[in-house]
């Protein structure tokens, strides 16, 4: 008995296989398990049941190194968990992002969840910053879009002394192309129009890996903060 497969199905399988080899976001599953971030984080000493969700960012090099890692904290309780993440990241590696078959340095936004229940300690990592619209659409385990760090026009234009922090928001399609960047002041001054335009241009000129849900590229909202 012969198994007949429509030509269209064969082409679809081939396209998916080619895409997987040609395009891949950075992920935590480094082949050397001892170098994975989850295996290097030391759970802070806490009493009783506790949970903490810490949002972080990092630059992931072409070689998979985590560089310039930072985390956001709400209070002193969060600070201990953030410190544990940043300490572990210094000696951790990831699978680097791949676009068009080449490894790329990307800006990664991720979260780490700490769960203490009785004597149990659990750490979960998420490859997304938890933006509500993306989580509502694709669930908490989707992979957020990742921006390639390349030419950064804003760095030569934006203020060096007067403090500013703005959030750039854009739409990133399933093809990885950014559209409609907008800016919102977070703190400090609102930078000059030239600086704002340079940040928008940085977003529009950048390459992206698209957001991924269940292994497939999907459109998403992308938000990145810019500051001096």
N, C-alpha and C positions, 0 to 999 in steps of 0.2 A: 504494500500500500504506500503510495507516494503522498508526501505532505506538500500541498500547494500553498505558497504564500504569495499574496498579491505583490506586484512590483512596488506599488506605493508604500507598502509596509516595510519592505526591504530598504527603500530609500530613506524612510523615516528613521529606522534603526541606525543606518549608517550615518545620518545627519546628527543624531543624538550622540553617537560614539565619537564622531569627529569634534563636535562641540565640547564634549567633556574633556578631550585632550587639549583643545585649543584655548578654552576659557575656564578658569577656576578661581573662585575667591580664596583668599587666605583662610586657613582653618587651623584648629588646635591639635589635629591628629598627627603630630610629627611622628615619623617612623621610630625614633628613639624615645620610648615611653618615659624614660627618666628626665627627658628634656621638655616634656609637655608642661604647660603652665599649671594645669590642675594637679599634677603630681609634685609640684614644687612649692605650692602655697601651704604654709603652716597655719592651721586654724588657730586664731587668737584664743587666749584663755578667757572663757566666759562661764558664768555661773547660771545654772538653770537653763530652761528652754529659751532659745533666741533665734531670730532670723535677721539677716541683713542682705539687702540687694545694693551692690555698689556698681555705679556706672564709671567706665574707664575709657581711655583712648591710648593708642600707641602707634608708632610707625613700624611697619613690618618690612624689613629689608628684602632684597632679592634673595639673600641667603637664609631668610626666615628668622633673623634676629629681631627681638622686640626692643625698640629704642624709644627714648623720650616718653616713657609710659607715665601717665598721670591718672588720677581718679578724683571724682567729686565726692564731697562729704557734706552731710547735713549737720552733724554734731560730733562730739568727742567719741561717742560709741562707734560711729562709722569710721573714725580715723584709724582705729586699730586694724580694721579689716582692709582699709585702703592701703595702709602701710605694708601689710602682709602681701598684697597683690603686687605692689610696686617692687618690693624686695625680690619676690619670686621671678618677676618679669626680667630682671637683670641677667638671669642665667637660663631663661627659657627660650625655646625656639618653636616656630610654627611652620606649617607648609605655606610657602609664599604664594601670592596671587599670580595667576598666569593670564595674559591677554594676548591673543594672536600667537600663541605658542611660546611667548617670552615671559620670563619672570619679571615682576614689577614690584617696586616699592610702593606701598599703599598706606593710607591713613585708615586705621581700624578703630571702630567704635564697638565696645563690647560691655557685657555685664557679668558680674560674678555674684552668685547667690550662696550665702552661708546659712546652713540649717543645723542648729544644735537642738537635739531632742533626747532627753535623758542622757545616756552615755554615748549616743550616736552622734557622729559629726559627718556632715555631707557638704560637698562643694559642687555647684553646678555652674557651667559656663554657657553664655549665650552670645552668639555672633551678631548681636544687634543691640542698639541703645534703648529699645523698648518704646519707641514712639507709638502712641496710641493707634493712629490710623493704620500703621503697618501691622501691628499686633492684631488688631481687630480683623484685618483682611487675611492675614497669613498665619496667625498663631504666634506663640511666644518663642518658638524654635526656628523661625525663619532666619535666613542670613541676609543682613542688610547690605545695601550697595556699598562698595568700597572705592574710594577715589585714589587714583594713581598720583603720587607726588612727583611733579615734574617741573615745568616752568611755573613759577609762582609770581605773576605780575604784581600782585598786591604788596609783596615784600619791599619793592623798591619805591612804592608810592605812598603807602600809609604812614601815619605819624609814628615817630620813634619814641617820643617823650610823653606826650599827653595820652594818658591811659584810655583805651577803648576796648570793648568786648561786644561783638555783634554776632548774631546767628544768621547764617546764610541758609536759605531754604530753596530747594529746587525739586523738580520732578525728574526722575531717572527712569527711562523706559526699559522694557525688557531687552532692548538692544544695547543698553548701557549708555545711551545718549542723554545728556542733561538738557533740561529746558526750563525757561521761566524762573531764573534765580531772583530771589528777593531778599532784602536785609531787614533785620529787626535789632534795635539796640537792646543789649542786655544790661550793661553797666558802663560807667565812664562816659566819655564824650561820644557823640555821634560823629564819626570821622568825616572828612571832607568828601565832596562829591567825587573827586578824582579817586580817592581811596575806595569809595563804594563801588564805582565803576570797575576798578581794578579787581576787586573781590569777585564781582559778577563775572568778569572776563576770565578769571582764574577757574571758576566753576565751569564755564562754557567751553574752555579750552582743554579741560582735563579729560582723561580716559577714566572709565568706570567699569568695574564688574557690576552687573545688575544685581538687584536683590534676588534671592533664590528661595523658593518654597517647594518642598517635596522634590528637590532636585531639578526644578525647572526655573528658568529666569522669569521674573515678574516685574511689572512697573511698581514704583514705590516713591514715597516721599523721602528726601535726603536732607538732613540738617547737619551743618558743621559750624563750629564757632571759630572766629578769627579774632586775634588779639595781638597786642605788642608786648 
